[in-house]
Amino acid sequence: MSSVTEPTVLLRRWTLPVASSAPFLVMTNFSLPMATLPQTARSLGAGPTGPVWILGSIALGLSSLLLVAGGLADDHGRRRVLVTGGWVLAAASVLAAVSPNVAVFVLARLVQGGASAAVLAASLGIVGHAYPAGSERVRATGRYGAMIGLGTTAGPLLSGLIATATSWRAAYWLMAAGALALTVVSARTLDESRAAAPRRFDVPGVVLLTLGVAALVAGVIEGRAGWSRPVVEWAFAAAVVLIAAFVAVERRRPEPLLDLELFRRPLFLVATGGATVVGAAVVGLLSYLPTVLQEAHGLTALDTALLFAVWSGLSFVTSLLSRHVRLSAAARLALGLGLSAAGYTGLLSLAATLSLPLVIAGLAVSGTGSGLINSSITHLAIESVPAHRVSMGSGANNTARYIGSSLGAAGIAATIGAAGLSQGTLISVAAAIVLTGLTAAAALLVRA
């Protein structure tokens, strides 16, 4: 089933530079608080659970709405959803910049997450529509994936530099300007595309999935402050009930929000399963390590941002060059996960003393692996679904990634809380090595 509009010359000219700006902006915004969490928490008067929500709230907004945004983009217009998400992202960034307390800041980040979901799902759908198959799609998804690494570099570096020069708030004003620019350029340069036969809006599916994922991620975030608290138990119980109800409802709907038959496809399984592991063992781990470096080894926010620029910079370069790696997308994913596991061995030293040569080497190797992961996951996200549902594929893949990142960060926080900073860091890094290594072996079994 083809889309209503075919890619025009104008669309092909602007798709990559404009659509690839979307993951750059989203990941820059996503990673802004990582290097300035202590300063942000102090400025907002955060209590014991405040820092947890400062970091985790955007993941809640993202993971809850990514699949919904993907479905809306496929059915009602990918450019329309991207532009709408961009306007909302700009407004929410302004709210984050002027937030007087943790509650307002968390609300702003939640809205940023929902808007980012629309921008991400629609932009990858636009790329998938413009580059239907072959080597051009590999090149396009490699460049799109590269911007994930570049955005991850830019976020902590920008916030660290800006916080040193002025205030952490200025970074959010910059994000508002970036979102506004992306929105205006997208509206003026990108052609519209959508599925040839739009499906009915799946209201029960949307409500059940959104609330179920929100309950799961909220329970994970709150769990970092104590897993036996009633609010955590109720959140997890609600998540189980709501997600089970979603599966039951979707099985009976002729036009479901998520076609459960996709889980019979090996490529879809490796795409979503790999994204979950990447979220937990890559995004989750590396989002927590700057705090370890600052609290255990006395590095500044700018120091940690520069150090992690080694990882994310190499991730960016490797994604750009990944089209020259003559392997299937699943095999490239396996290689990237294997390199990540190997690189993490250099981070085991963080549990004791700071050995900069080992840490830099570990970040370099794992960053190279991350570049291969980003390009292959991006390719698999749209390759593993029907051509007219590419935005839905993007939404499903990114939902898995951000749920994984929330679970990973929560698991690390719980481990460090129970075992102490030094031993907890050692256990967390070792667990990431095992998880990425096993997933790499599993991905090798899939033929793409």
C-alpha positions as CSV (number, residue, x, y, z in Angstrom):
1,M,0.0,0.0,0.0
2,S,1.7,3.2,-1.1
3,S,1.4,6.7,0.3
4,V,-0.8,9.3,-1.2
5,T,2.0,11.4,-2.4
6,E,5.2,10.3,-4.0
7,P,8.6,12.0,-3.0
8,T,9.0,15.0,-5.2
9,V,12.3,16.7,-6.2
10,L,11.7,19.3,-3.5
11,L,11.1,16.6,-0.8
12,R,14.2,14.6,-1.8
13,R,16.3,17.8,-1.7
14,W,15.3,18.8,1.8
15,T,14.4,15.5,3.5
16,L,17.8,14.6,4.9
17,P,19.0,18.0,6.2
18,V,15.6,19.0,7.6
19,A,14.4,15.6,8.9
20,S,17.8,14.7,10.4
21,S,17.7,18.0,12.3
22,A,14.8,16.6,14.3
23,P,16.7,13.8,16.2
24,F,19.6,16.2,16.7
25,L,17.3,18.7,18.4
26,V,15.4,16.1,20.4
27,M,18.5,14.3,21.7
28,T,20.2,17.6,22.5
29,N,17.1,18.6,24.5
30,F,16.8,15.1,26.1
31,S,20.4,15.2,27.4
32,L,20.5,18.8,28.6
33,P,20.1,18.1,32.3
34,M,22.7,15.3,32.4
35,A,25.7,17.6,33.0
36,T,23.9,20.2,35.1
37,L,21.6,18.1,37.3
38,P,23.1,19.2,40.7
39,Q,22.9,22.9,39.7
40,T,19.4,22.6,38.3
41,A,18.1,20.7,41.3
42,R,19.6,23.3,43.7
43,S,18.1,26.2,41.7
44,L,14.6,24.7,41.7
45,G,14.7,23.7,45.4
46,A,14.4,20.0,44.6
47,G,13.6,17.5,47.3
48,P,14.8,13.9,47.6
49,T,12.9,12.7,44.5
50,G,13.3,16.0,42.5
51,P,16.5,15.1,40.7
52,V,14.9,11.8,39.6
53,W,12.0,13.6,38.0
54,I,14.2,16.3,36.5
55,L,16.1,13.6,34.6
56,G,13.2,11.1,33.9
57,S,10.2,13.2,33.1
58,I,11.0,13.7,29.5
59,A,11.3,10.0,29.0
60,L,7.8,9.6,30.4
61,G,6.4,12.0,27.8
62,L,8.4,10.4,25.0
63,S,7.6,6.8,25.7
64,S,3.9,7.4,26.3
65,L,3.2,9.1,23.0
66,L,5.7,7.8,20.4
67,L,3.6,5.0,19.1
68,V,0.5,7.2,19.0
69,A,2.4,10.0,17.2
70,G,3.6,7.5,14.7
71,G,0.1,6.3,13.9
72,L,-1.2,9.9,13.6
73,A,1.7,10.8,11.3
74,D,1.0,7.9,8.9
75,D,-2.7,8.5,8.8
76,H,-3.0,12.3,8.9
77,G,0.2,13.6,7.5
78,R,3.9,13.3,8.6
79,R,4.8,16.9,8.0
80,R,1.7,18.1,9.8
81,V,2.6,16.0,12.9
82,L,6.2,17.2,12.8
83,V,5.2,20.8,12.6
84,T,2.7,20.6,15.4
85,G,5.2,18.8,17.6
86,G,7.7,21.5,16.8
87,W,5.4,24.4,17.9
88,V,4.6,22.6,21.2
89,L,8.3,21.8,21.8
90,A,9.2,25.5,21.4
91,A,6.5,26.5,23.9
92,A,7.4,23.8,26.4
93,S,11.1,24.9,26.2
94,V,10.1,28.4,27.2
95,L,8.2,27.1,30.2
96,A,11.3,25.0,31.2
97,A,13.5,28.1,31.0
98,V,11.2,30.2,33.3
99,S,10.2,27.4,35.7
100,P,10.2,28.6,39.3
101,N,10.2,25.1,40.9
102,V,10.5,21.4,40.3
103,A,6.8,20.9,39.6
104,V,6.6,23.4,36.7
105,F,9.9,22.2,35.3
106,V,8.8,18.6,35.3
107,L,5.5,19.6,33.6
108,A,7.5,21.4,31.0
109,R,9.7,18.4,30.4
110,L,6.7,16.1,30.2
111,V,5.2,18.3,27.5
112,Q,8.6,18.4,25.8
113,G,8.7,14.6,25.7
114,G,5.2,14.4,24.1
115,A,6.2,17.0,21.5
116,S,9.5,15.3,20.9
117,A,7.6,12.0,20.3
118,A,5.7,13.7,17.4
119,V,8.9,15.2,16.0
120,L,10.8,11.9,16.1
121,A,8.2,9.6,14.8
122,A,7.1,11.9,12.0
123,S,10.7,12.8,10.9
124,L,11.8,9.2,10.5
125,G,8.6,8.4,8.7
126,I,9.4,11.2,6.2
127,V,12.8,9.8,5.6
128,G,11.4,6.3,5.2
129,H,8.8,7.6,2.6
130,A,11.4,9.6,0.7
131,Y,13.9,6.7,0.5
132,P,11.8,3.5,0.0
133,A,14.6,0.9,-0.3
134,G,18.2,0.1,-1.3
135,S,21.5,1.8,-0.8
136,E,19.9,5.3,-0.7
137,R,17.8,4.2,2.3
138,V,21.0,2.8,4.1
139,R,22.8,6.2,3.5
140,A,19.8,8.2,4.6
141,T,19.2,6.2,7.8
142,G,22.9,6.3,8.6
143,R,22.8,10.1,8.5
144,Y,19.6,10.2,10.5
145,G,21.1,7.9,13.1
146,A,24.3,9.9,13.2
147,M,22.4,13.0,14.4
148,I,21.3,11.0,17.5
149,G,25.0,10.7,18.5
150,L,25.6,14.3,17.6
151,G,22.7,15.5,19.7
152,T,23.8,13.4,22.6
153,T,27.2,15.2,22.3
154,A,25.7,18.6,22.0
155,G,23.3,18.4,25.0
156,P,25.7,18.0,27.9
157,L,28.3,20.1,26.2
158,L,26.0,23.0,25.6
159,S,24.4,22.9,29.0
160,G,27.8,22.6,30.7
161,L,29.2,25.6,28.7
162,I,26.1,27.7,29.1
163,A,25.8,26.9,32.9
164,T,29.4,27.9,33.4
165,A,29.0,31.2,31.5
166,T,25.5,32.2,32.6
167,S,22.8,29.9,33.9
168,W,21.4,26.4,33.1
169,R,18.1,28.2,32.1
170,A,19.7,29.7,29.0
171,A,20.0,26.3,27.4
172,Y,16.2,25.9,27.3
173,W,15.9,29.3,25.6
174,L,18.3,28.0,23.0
175,M,16.1,24.9,22.6
176,A,13.0,27.0,22.1
177,A,14.8,28.9,19.3
178,G,15.9,25.7,17.7
179,A,12.5,24.1,17.8
180,L,11.0,27.3,16.3
181,A,13.5,27.2,13.5
182,L,12.9,23.5,12.7
183,T,9.2,24.1,12.7
184,V,9.3,27.0,10.2
185,V,11.8,25.4,7.9
186,S,9.8,22.1,7.9
187,A,6.5,23.8,7.1
188,R,8.1,25.7,4.2
189,T,10.3,23.0,2.6
190,L,8.9,19.5,3.2
191,D,6.2,17.9,1.1
192,E,3.3,16.1,2.9
193,S,3.0,12.4,2.9
194,R,0.6,9.9,4.5
195,A,-0.8,6.4,4.0
196,A,-3.0,6.0,1.0
197,A,-5.8,4.5,3.1
198,P,-5.8,6.2,6.5
199,R,-7.1,4.1,9.3
200,R,-9.7,5.0,11.9
201,F,-8.4,6.6,15.0
202,D,-8.0,3.8,17.6
203,V,-9.4,5.6,20.7
204,P,-9.3,2.6,23.0
205,G,-5.9,1.6,21.9
206,V,-4.5,5.1,22.3
207,V,-6.0,5.6,25.8
208,L,-4.9,2.1,27.1
209,L,-1.4,2.3,25.7
210,T,-0.7,5.9,26.7
211,L,-1.9,5.3,30.2
212,G,-0.2,1.9,30.5
213,V,3.2,3.1,29.4
214,A,2.9,6.2,31.5
215,A,2.1,4.1,34.6
216,L,5.0,1.8,33.9
217,V,7.6,4.7,33.4
218,A,6.2,6.7,36.3
219,G,6.5,3.6,38.6
220,V,10.1,3.1,37.4
221,I,10.9,6.8,38.1
222,E,9.3,6.8,41.5
223,G,10.9,3.5,42.3
224,R,14.3,5.0,42.4
225,A,13.4,6.6,45.7
226,G,12.1,3.2,47.1
227,W,10.6,0.2,45.4
228,S,8.3,-0.8,48.3
229,R,6.3,2.4,48.5
230,P,2.6,2.2,47.7
231,V,2.8,4.7,44.8
232,V,5.3,2.4,43.1
233,E,3.3,-0.7,43.6
234,W,0.0,0.9,42.4
235,A,1.8,2.3,39.3
236,F,3.1,-1.1,38.3
237,A,-0.2,-2.8,39.0
238,A,-2.0,-0.2,36.8
239,A,0.6,-0.7,34.1
240,V,0.1,-4.5,34.0
241,V,-3.7,-4.1,33.9
242,L,-3.7,-1.4,31.2
243,I,-1.1,-3.0,28.9
244,A,-2.9,-6.4,29.2
245,A,-6.1,-4.7,28.3
246,F,-4.4,-3.0,25.4
247,V,-3.2,-6.3,24.0
248,A,-6.7,-7.8,24.4
249,V,-8.4,-4.9,22.7
250,E,-5.9,-4.7,19.8
251,R,-6.4,-8.4,19.0
252,R,-10.0,-7.7,18.2
253,R,-9.8,-4.5,16.3
254,P,-9.7,-4.6,12.5
255,E,-7.4,-1.5,12.4
256,P,-5.3,-1.6,15.6
257,L,-2.9,1.1,16.7
258,L,-0.2,-1.6,16.8
259,D,-0.5,-4.6,14.6
260,L,0.5,-7.4,17.0
261,E,1.2,-9.7,14.0
262,L,4.4,-7.7,13.6
263,F,5.9,-9.5,16.5
264,R,5.9,-12.6,14.3
265,R,8.5,-10.9,12.1
266,P,12.1,-11.6,13.2
267,L,13.3,-8.2,12.0
268,F,10.6,-6.4,14.0
269,L,11.6,-8.4,17.1
270,V,15.2,-7.6,16.8
271,A,14.4,-3.9,16.1
272,T,12.2,-3.5,19.1
273,G,14.2,-5.8,21.4
274,G,17.5,-4.3,20.4
275,A,16.1,-0.8,21.0
276,T,15.0,-1.8,24.5
277,V,18.4,-3.1,25.3
278,V,20.1,-0.1,23.8
279,G,17.9,2.1,26.0
280,A,18.8,0.2,29.1
281,A,22.4,-0.6,28.6
282,V,23.6,2.4,26.6
283,V,21.3,5.4,27.2
284,G,20.5,4.4,30.8
285,L,24.1,3.7,31.7
286,L,25.7,6.6,30.1
287,S,23.1,9.1,31.4
288,Y,24.0,8.1,34.9
289,L,27.8,8.0,34.6
290,P,28.3,11.8,34.5
291,T,26.8,11.9,38.0
292,V,29.2,9.2,39.1
293,L,32.2,11.1,37.7
294,Q,31.1,14.3,39.4
295,E,30.2,12.9,42.8
296,A,32.8,10.2,43.1
297,H,35.8,11.7,41.2
298,G,35.2,15.4,41.5
299,L,34.8,16.3,37.9
300,T,32.9,19.4,36.9
301,A,29.9,19.5,34.6
302,L,32.1,20.8,31.7
303,D,34.7,18.1,32.4
304,T,32.2,15.3,32.1
305,A,30.6,16.9,29.0
306,L,34.0,17.0,27.3
307,L,34.8,13.5,28.3
308,F,31.6,12.1,27.0
309,A,32.0,14.1,23.8
310,V,34.6,11.3,22.9
311,W,31.8,8.7,23.0
312,S,29.1,10.7,21.3
313,G,31.5,12.3,18.7
314,L,32.7,8.9,17.6
315,S,29.1,7.7,17.5
316,F,28.3,10.5,15.1
317,V,31.2,9.9,12.8
318,T,30.6,6.1,12.8
319,S,27.0,6.5,11.9
320,L,27.9,8.7,9.0
321,L,30.4,6.1,7.7
322,S,28.2,3.0,8.5
323,R,27.0,2.6,4.9
324,H,30.5,1.4,4.0
325,V,30.2,-1.5,6.5
326,R,29.0,-4.2,4.1
327,L,26.8,-6.1,6.6
328,S,23.0,-6.5,7.0
329,A,21.3,-4.1,9.4
330,A,21.0,-6.9,12.0
331,A,24.6,-7.9,11.7
332,R,25.7,-4.2,12.0
333,L,23.5,-4.0,15.2
334,A,25.3,-7.1,16.5
335,L,28.7,-5.6,15.8
336,G,27.8,-2.3,17.4
337,L,26.5,-4.1,20.5
338,G,29.6,-6.2,20.7
339,L,31.9,-3.1,20.5
340,S,29.8,-1.4,23.2
341,A,30.3,-4.4,25.5
342,A,34.1,-4.4,24.8
343,G,34.3,-0.7,25.4
344,Y,32.4,-0.9,28.7
345,T,35.3,-3.0,30.1
346,G,37.3,0.2,30.2
347,L,34.6,1.8,32.4
348,L,34.9,-0.8,35.1
349,S,37.7,1.3,36.6
350,L,35.2,4.0,37.5
351,A,34.2,1.8,40.5
352,A,37.6,2.5,42.2
353,T,39.9,5.2,40.9
354,L,39.6,7.4,37.8
355,S,42.0,6.1,35.1
356,L,41.5,8.6,32.3
357,P,43.3,6.5,29.6
358,L,41.1,3.5,30.4
359,V,37.9,5.6,30.5
360,I,38.7,7.4,27.3
361,A,39.5,4.2,25.5
362,G,36.3,2.6,26.8
363,L,34.2,5.6,25.6
364,A,36.0,5.6,22.2
365,V,35.3,1.9,21.6
366,S,31.7,2.0,22.9
367,G,31.1,5.2,21.0
368,T,32.1,3.5,17.8
369,G,29.7,0.7,18.6
370,S,27.0,3.2,19.4
371,G,27.3,4.7,15.9
372,L,26.7,1.3,14.3
373,I,23.8,0.7,16.6
374,N,22.1,4.1,15.8
375,S,22.4,3.6,12.1
376,S,21.2,-0.1,12.1
377,I,18.3,0.5,14.6
378,T,17.1,3.5,12.6
379,H,17.2,1.3,9.4
380,L,15.5,-1.6,11.1
381,A,12.7,0.6,12.6
382,I,11.4,1.4,9.1
383,E,12.5,-1.7,7.3
384,S,10.7,-4.1,9.6
385,V,7.2,-2.7,9.0
386,P,5.0,-2.2,5.9
387,A,6.0,0.8,3.8
388,H,2.8,2.8,4.6
389,R,3.4,2.4,8.4
390,V,7.0,3.7,8.6
391,S,6.1,6.4,11.2
392,M,4.4,3.7,13.3
393,G,7.6,1.6,13.0
394,S,9.6,4.6,14.2
395,G,7.2,5.2,17.1
396,A,7.4,1.5,18.2
397,N,11.1,1.4,18.0
398,N,11.6,4.7,20.0
399,T,9.0,3.7,22.5
400,A,11.1,0.6,23.2
401,R,14.3,2.7,23.4
402,Y,12.9,5.1,26.0
403,I,11.2,2.5,28.1
404,G,14.5,0.7,28.2
405,S,16.4,3.9,29.2
406,S,14.0,4.5,32.1
407,L,14.3,0.9,33.2
408,G,18.1,1.0,32.9
409,A,18.6,4.3,34.7
410,A,16.2,3.1,37.5
411,G,18.0,-0.2,37.8
412,I,21.4,1.6,38.1
413,A,20.0,4.0,40.7
414,A,18.6,1.1,42.7
415,T,21.8,-0.8,42.5
416,I,24.0,2.1,43.6
417,G,21.5,2.9,46.4
418,A,21.7,-0.6,47.7
419,A,25.4,-1.4,47.1
420,G,27.0,2.1,47.4
421,L,28.5,4.3,44.7
422,S,31.6,2.3,44.1
423,Q,30.3,-1.3,44.2
424,G,27.0,-0.2,42.5
425,T,28.9,1.3,39.6
426,L,30.9,-1.9,39.2
427,I,27.8,-4.1,39.2
428,S,25.9,-1.7,36.8
429,V,28.7,-1.6,34.2
430,A,29.2,-5.4,34.4
431,A,25.5,-5.9,33.9
432,A,25.6,-3.6,30.8
433,I,28.5,-5.7,29.4
434,V,26.6,-8.9,29.8
435,L,23.3,-7.5,28.4
436,T,24.8,-6.0,25.3
437,G,27.0,-9.0,24.7
438,L,24.0,-11.4,24.9
439,T,21.9,-9.2,22.6
440,A,24.7,-9.0,20.1
441,A,24.7,-12.8,19.9
442,A,20.9,-12.9,19.5
443,A,21.0,-10.3,16.7
444,L,23.4,-12.5,14.8
445,L,20.8,-15.2,14.5
446,V,18.5,-12.9,12.5
447,R,18.8,-12.7,8.7
448,A,18.1,-9.2,7.3
